[in-house]
Amino acid sequence: MNIRSQIAKLRQQTGTTQFNRDVRAISDLMDELAAEAAGGGEARKEDTLSAVFDETTAPTIRSTSK
């Protein structure tokens, strides 16, 4: 496999990984909102989706209370 093919493959994998992280963040947010609407769970402090996504791209792992 030549270097251009390897670079293209790595770029595609990187894009897919970021997409999967975004989907996971949206799914987690929806789960939290559903729990809050049902009367359980704790409300998120962030008010915007960009704040949520900034949190998911940060190198630290967010702890969840269950």
C-alpha positions as a Markdown table, in Angstrom:
| # | Residue | x | y | z |
|---|---|---|---|---|
| 1 | Met | 0.0 | 0.0 | 0.0 |
| 2 | Asn | 1.5 | 3.3 | -1.0 |
| 3 | Ile | 1.8 | 6.3 | 1.4 |
| 4 | Arg | -1.1 | 8.2 | -0.2 |
| 5 | Ser | -3.5 | 5.3 | 0.3 |
| 6 | Gln | -2.4 | 5.0 | 3.9 |
| 7 | Ile | -2.9 | 8.7 | 4.5 |
| 8 | Ala | -6.3 | 8.5 | 2.9 |
| 9 | Lys | -7.3 | 5.5 | 5.0 |
| 10 | Leu | -6.1 | 7.2 | 8.2 |
| 11 | Arg | -8.0 | 10.4 | 7.4 |
| 12 | Gln | -11.2 | 8.4 | 6.8 |
| 13 | Gln | -10.7 | 6.5 | 10.1 |
| 14 | Thr | -10.2 | 9.8 | 12.0 |
| 15 | Gly | -13.4 | 11.2 | 10.5 |
| 16 | Thr | -15.3 | 8.1 | 11.4 |
| 17 | Thr | -13.9 | 8.1 | 15.0 |
| 18 | Gln | -15.0 | 11.8 | 15.5 |
| 19 | Phe | -18.4 | 11.1 | 14.0 |
| 20 | Asn | -18.8 | 8.1 | 16.4 |
| 21 | Arg | -17.8 | 10.3 | 19.4 |
| 22 | Asp | -20.4 | 12.9 | 18.3 |
| 23 | Val | -23.1 | 10.3 | 18.0 |
| 24 | Arg | -22.2 | 8.9 | 21.4 |
| 25 | Ala | -22.3 | 12.4 | 22.9 |
| 26 | Ile | -25.7 | 13.1 | 21.4 |
| 27 | Ser | -27.0 | 9.7 | 22.6 |
| 28 | Asp | -25.7 | 10.3 | 26.2 |
| 29 | Leu | -27.3 | 13.8 | 26.2 |
| 30 | Met | -30.6 | 12.3 | 25.0 |
| 31 | Asp | -30.4 | 9.7 | 27.8 |
| 32 | Glu | -29.8 | 12.3 | 30.4 |
| 33 | Leu | -32.6 | 14.5 | 29.1 |
| 34 | Ala | -35.0 | 11.6 | 29.1 |
| 35 | Ala | -34.0 | 10.7 | 32.7 |
| 36 | Glu | -34.5 | 14.3 | 33.8 |
| 37 | Ala | -37.9 | 14.5 | 32.1 |
| 38 | Ala | -38.9 | 11.3 | 33.8 |
| 39 | Gly | -38.0 | 12.9 | 37.2 |
| 40 | Gly | -34.7 | 11.1 | 37.7 |
| 41 | Gly | -31.2 | 12.0 | 37.1 |
| 42 | Glu | -29.3 | 15.2 | 37.4 |
| 43 | Ala | -29.7 | 18.1 | 35.0 |
| 44 | Arg | -26.6 | 19.1 | 33.0 |
| 45 | Lys | -24.9 | 22.3 | 33.7 |
| 46 | Glu | -24.1 | 23.1 | 30.1 |
| 47 | Asp | -26.7 | 25.2 | 28.2 |
| 48 | Thr | -25.6 | 24.7 | 24.7 |
| 49 | Leu | -24.7 | 21.8 | 22.4 |
| 50 | Ser | -21.3 | 23.3 | 21.7 |
| 51 | Ala | -20.5 | 23.2 | 25.4 |
| 52 | Val | -21.5 | 19.5 | 25.5 |
| 53 | Phe | -19.3 | 18.8 | 22.4 |
| 54 | Asp | -16.4 | 20.8 | 23.9 |
| 55 | Glu | -16.7 | 18.6 | 26.9 |
| 56 | Thr | -16.5 | 15.4 | 24.9 |
| 57 | Thr | -13.4 | 16.5 | 22.9 |
| 58 | Ala | -11.6 | 17.5 | 26.1 |
| 59 | Pro | -8.9 | 15.0 | 27.1 |
| 60 | Thr | -10.4 | 14.4 | 30.6 |
| 61 | Ile | -13.1 | 11.8 | 31.2 |
| 62 | Arg | -16.3 | 13.1 | 32.6 |
| 63 | Ser | -17.6 | 11.2 | 35.6 |
| 64 | Thr | -21.3 | 10.4 | 35.7 |
| 65 | Ser | -23.3 | 9.8 | 38.9 |
| 66 | Lys | -25.7 | 6.9 | 38.8 |
